[in-house]
Amino acid sequence: MSQATSSPATAPMVFAVASGKGGVGKTFFSVHLALLSRMMKPRVLLIDGDLGLSNVEVAMGLHPRHHLGDVLSGARTLSDAVTLHPKSGLHILAGGAGVRELADLTPERRHLITTTLEEGFRNYDVVVIDAGAGVHPAVMFLVEMATIPVVVTTREPQSMADAYSFLKIASTTGRHRDFHMVMNQIDDDKSARDAFARLSEVVGRFLPVRLRLLGCVPDDDAVTDAGYRRRSLFDLNFTPPAARAVWTVGEQLLEAGAHAVAEPATSQVCAG
């Protein structure tokens, strides 16, 4: 697919959505953040950056012909490799084997790939990267490309511990000092916020980063139902509690992203 429209006048907002472990709803949030962005901006790219998986394509009901590996090899430009989602108007770049290739790069190759992707990003208002779970080098590469990194977790102790491990590794890159957190699958808002407060205290004590809680997305049967039907929560007229929560969190992120790209000299990411 070729990108035939003119580039946006400003730099794109680039969100990398990551998590310390799988199964916390990271792809669910990435897809809905992209869909929300598309309701507000004309040019939105969603990248499936998960290692060897096709979660985004499955969620969107797509069978892409090209993927990130085609872009990395030079076989396709980014604009030629994306697939248009006909209902939403999203442009989607499948990950495929290309994601794993990001793990073993020479500094020269790393610079070339970063430049190539950033040039492609300029055709968009918003880029959402579903960056995968864990601390694999490929995940960290994609997180470093973001304007704003987002960490999705649940309030379960293991999930919070894995989120801390992710932040510890991510803080060593020196690229980001502010991280935004979304707590998902929450059945008790107060307990979730208490768990976040404990994590934030430990992060503030031991890591050179700041952590901001964007909000809590409740555990909601509508999420499972929408997934089975390959529909978004937003197709359900925003009535499910999870849909309203995701909308509120997404609006905050878009506001933070707009601030970050408007003041790149003073803030690579939005201060928490």
C-alpha positions as CSV (number, residue, x, y, z in Angstrom):
1,M,0.0,0.0,0.0
2,S,1.4,3.4,-1.0
3,Q,1.0,6.5,1.2
4,A,-0.3,9.1,-1.2
5,T,-1.2,11.9,1.2
6,S,1.0,14.8,2.3
7,S,3.0,14.6,5.5
8,P,1.7,16.2,8.7
9,A,3.1,19.6,9.5
10,T,4.3,18.6,13.0
11,A,6.3,15.6,14.2
12,P,4.2,12.5,14.9
13,M,3.3,11.3,18.4
14,V,4.9,7.9,18.9
15,F,3.6,5.7,21.7
16,A,5.3,2.4,22.5
17,V,3.0,0.2,24.6
18,A,5.0,-2.4,26.6
19,S,4.6,-4.7,29.6
20,G,6.7,-6.7,32.0
21,K,4.9,-9.9,31.2
22,G,2.3,-11.2,28.7
23,G,-1.4,-11.6,29.4
24,V,-2.0,-8.2,30.9
25,G,-4.0,-6.8,27.9
26,K,-1.2,-4.9,26.2
27,T,-2.4,-5.5,22.7
28,F,-5.9,-4.8,23.7
29,F,-4.8,-1.4,24.9
30,S,-2.6,-0.7,21.9
31,V,-5.4,-1.4,19.4
32,H,-7.8,0.8,21.3
33,L,-5.3,3.6,21.6
34,A,-4.8,3.5,17.9
35,L,-8.6,3.4,17.2
36,L,-9.1,6.4,19.5
37,S,-6.3,8.2,17.8
38,R,-7.9,7.6,14.4
39,M,-11.1,9.2,15.6
40,M,-9.2,12.4,16.3
41,K,-6.4,12.3,13.7
42,P,-6.5,11.4,10.0
43,R,-3.2,9.5,9.7
44,V,-2.5,6.8,12.3
45,L,-0.1,3.8,12.1
46,L,-0.3,0.8,14.4
47,I,2.8,-1.5,14.4
48,D,2.7,-5.0,15.7
49,G,6.0,-5.2,17.5
50,D,5.4,-8.5,19.4
51,L,8.1,-11.2,19.0
52,G,7.0,-13.8,16.5
53,L,3.3,-13.2,17.2
54,S,0.5,-11.7,15.2
55,N,-1.8,-10.4,17.9
56,V,-2.6,-7.1,16.3
57,E,-3.4,-8.7,12.9
58,V,-5.6,-11.3,14.6
59,A,-7.4,-8.7,16.7
60,M,-8.0,-6.6,13.5
61,G,-9.0,-9.6,11.3
62,L,-6.2,-8.9,8.8
63,H,-3.8,-11.1,6.8
64,P,-1.0,-8.7,5.7
65,R,1.2,-9.6,2.7
66,H,4.2,-7.6,4.0
67,H,5.7,-7.0,7.4
68,L,8.4,-5.1,9.3
69,G,11.1,-7.5,8.0
70,D,10.4,-6.3,4.5
71,V,11.1,-2.7,5.6
72,L,14.3,-3.7,7.4
73,S,15.7,-5.6,4.4
74,G,14.9,-2.7,2.1
75,A,12.5,-4.8,0.0
76,R,9.7,-2.4,0.8
77,T,9.3,1.1,2.1
78,L,7.3,1.5,5.2
79,S,4.4,3.1,3.2
80,D,4.4,0.1,0.8
81,A,4.5,-2.5,3.6
82,V,1.5,-1.2,5.6
83,T,-2.0,-2.7,5.3
84,L,-5.1,-0.6,5.4
85,H,-7.8,-1.7,7.9
86,P,-10.9,-0.9,5.9
87,K,-13.3,-0.2,8.7
88,S,-11.2,2.1,10.9
89,G,-8.9,3.6,8.4
90,L,-5.9,2.6,10.4
91,H,-2.6,1.7,8.7
92,I,-1.1,-1.5,10.2
93,L,2.4,-2.7,9.9
94,A,2.8,-6.4,10.8
95,G,5.8,-7.5,12.8
96,G,6.6,-11.0,11.6
97,A,10.2,-12.1,11.7
98,G,11.4,-8.5,11.4
99,V,10.9,-7.8,15.0
100,R,13.4,-10.4,16.2
101,E,16.0,-8.9,13.8
102,L,16.0,-5.8,15.8
103,A,17.8,-7.6,18.7
104,D,21.2,-8.0,17.0
105,L,22.2,-4.8,15.3
106,T,25.5,-3.1,14.8
107,P,25.5,0.6,15.8
108,E,25.6,1.5,12.1
109,R,22.7,-0.8,11.2
110,R,20.8,0.4,14.3
111,H,21.2,4.0,13.1
112,L,20.1,3.1,9.6
113,I,16.9,1.3,10.7
114,T,16.0,4.1,13.2
115,T,16.4,6.7,10.4
116,T,14.3,4.6,8.0
117,L,11.5,4.1,10.5
118,E,11.5,7.7,11.6
119,E,11.3,8.9,8.0
120,G,8.3,6.6,7.5
121,F,6.7,7.9,10.7
122,R,6.7,11.4,9.4
123,N,3.7,10.5,7.1
124,Y,1.6,10.0,10.2
125,D,0.1,12.1,13.0
126,V,0.2,9.2,15.5
127,V,2.2,6.0,15.6
128,V,1.2,3.3,18.2
129,I,3.8,0.5,18.6
130,D,2.6,-2.7,20.3
131,A,6.1,-3.3,21.6
132,G,5.8,-6.8,23.1
133,A,6.2,-8.1,26.6
134,G,9.3,-8.5,28.7
135,V,12.8,-7.1,28.3
136,H,14.0,-8.6,25.0
137,P,16.4,-6.2,23.2
138,A,14.0,-5.9,20.3
139,V,11.3,-4.6,22.7
140,M,13.7,-2.1,24.1
141,F,14.7,-0.9,20.7
142,L,11.1,-0.1,19.9
143,V,10.5,1.6,23.2
144,E,13.5,3.8,22.6
145,M,11.8,5.0,19.4
146,A,8.8,6.3,21.2
147,T,7.9,9.9,22.2
148,I,6.0,8.4,25.2
149,P,6.5,4.9,26.6
150,V,3.5,3.3,28.2
151,V,3.6,0.3,30.5
152,V,0.5,-1.9,30.9
153,T,0.2,-4.1,34.0
154,T,-2.4,-5.6,36.3
155,R,-2.4,-5.3,40.1
156,E,-1.2,-8.9,40.6
157,P,2.2,-9.0,42.5
158,Q,4.0,-10.9,39.8
159,S,2.8,-8.4,37.1
160,M,3.9,-5.5,39.2
161,A,7.3,-7.1,39.8
162,D,7.7,-7.7,36.1
163,A,6.8,-4.1,35.4
164,Y,9.5,-3.0,37.8
165,S,12.0,-5.3,36.0
166,F,11.0,-3.7,32.7
167,L,11.5,-0.2,34.1
168,K,14.9,-1.1,35.5
169,I,16.2,-2.3,32.1
170,A,14.5,0.5,30.2
171,S,16.1,3.1,32.5
172,T,19.6,2.0,31.5
173,T,19.1,3.3,27.9
174,G,19.1,6.9,29.1
175,R,16.4,7.8,26.5
176,H,13.4,8.1,28.7
177,R,12.9,9.4,32.3
178,D,9.1,9.5,32.4
179,F,6.9,6.4,32.0
180,H,3.1,6.3,31.9
181,M,1.4,3.3,33.4
182,V,-2.0,1.8,32.7
183,M,-3.4,-0.7,35.1
184,N,-5.7,-3.2,33.4
185,Q,-8.2,-5.9,34.4
186,I,-8.9,-4.2,37.7
187,D,-11.6,-5.4,40.0
188,D,-10.9,-3.0,42.9
189,D,-9.8,0.5,42.0
190,K,-8.5,1.4,45.4
191,S,-6.4,-1.8,45.7
192,A,-4.9,-1.1,42.3
193,R,-4.0,2.5,43.1
194,D,-2.5,1.3,46.4
195,A,-0.4,-1.2,44.5
196,F,0.7,1.5,42.1
197,A,1.7,3.8,45.0
198,R,3.9,1.0,46.4
199,L,5.5,0.4,43.0
200,S,6.0,4.1,42.4
201,E,7.7,4.5,45.8
202,V,10.2,1.7,45.0
203,V,10.8,3.1,41.5
204,G,11.5,6.6,43.0
205,R,13.9,5.2,45.5
206,F,16.0,2.9,43.2
207,L,15.5,4.0,39.6
208,P,16.3,7.3,37.8
209,V,12.8,7.5,36.3
210,R,9.4,8.9,37.1
211,L,6.2,6.9,36.9
212,R,2.7,8.4,36.3
213,L,-0.5,6.4,36.6
214,L,-2.9,7.3,33.8
215,G,-5.8,5.3,35.1
216,C,-7.3,1.9,35.8
217,V,-9.3,-0.1,33.2
218,P,-11.8,-2.3,35.0
219,D,-12.1,-6.1,34.5
220,D,-15.0,-6.2,32.0
221,D,-16.7,-9.2,30.3
222,A,-17.2,-6.9,27.3
223,V,-13.5,-7.1,26.5
224,T,-13.6,-10.8,26.1
225,D,-16.8,-10.6,24.1
226,A,-15.5,-8.0,21.8
227,G,-12.3,-10.0,21.3
228,Y,-14.2,-13.1,20.2
229,R,-16.2,-11.0,17.7
230,R,-13.1,-9.2,16.5
231,R,-14.7,-5.9,17.4
232,S,-13.5,-3.0,19.5
233,L,-15.1,-1.8,22.6
234,F,-15.8,1.4,20.8
235,D,-18.2,-0.5,18.5
236,L,-20.4,-1.0,21.6
237,N,-21.3,2.7,21.8
238,F,-18.9,3.3,24.7
239,T,-21.3,1.7,27.2
240,P,-18.9,-0.9,28.7
241,P,-17.0,0.5,31.7
242,A,-13.7,-0.6,30.1
243,A,-14.5,1.4,27.0
244,R,-15.1,4.6,29.0
245,A,-11.9,4.0,31.0
246,V,-9.8,3.4,27.9
247,W,-11.2,6.5,26.3
248,T,-10.3,8.6,29.3
249,V,-6.7,7.1,29.5
250,G,-6.3,7.5,25.7
251,E,-7.3,11.2,25.8
252,Q,-4.7,11.8,28.5
253,L,-2.0,10.1,26.4
254,L,-2.9,12.1,23.3
255,E,-2.7,15.3,25.3
256,A,0.7,14.3,26.7
257,G,1.8,13.3,23.2
258,A,0.8,16.7,21.8
259,H,2.7,18.5,24.5
260,A,5.8,16.3,24.0
261,V,6.0,17.0,20.2
262,A,5.3,20.7,20.7
263,E,8.2,21.1,23.1
264,P,10.8,18.6,22.0
265,A,13.7,20.6,23.3
266,T,12.5,20.6,26.9
267,S,10.7,17.3,27.1
268,Q,11.3,14.1,25.2
269,V,8.4,12.6,27.2
270,C,5.8,14.2,29.2
271,A,6.8,14.8,32.8
272,G,4.7,12.8,35.3
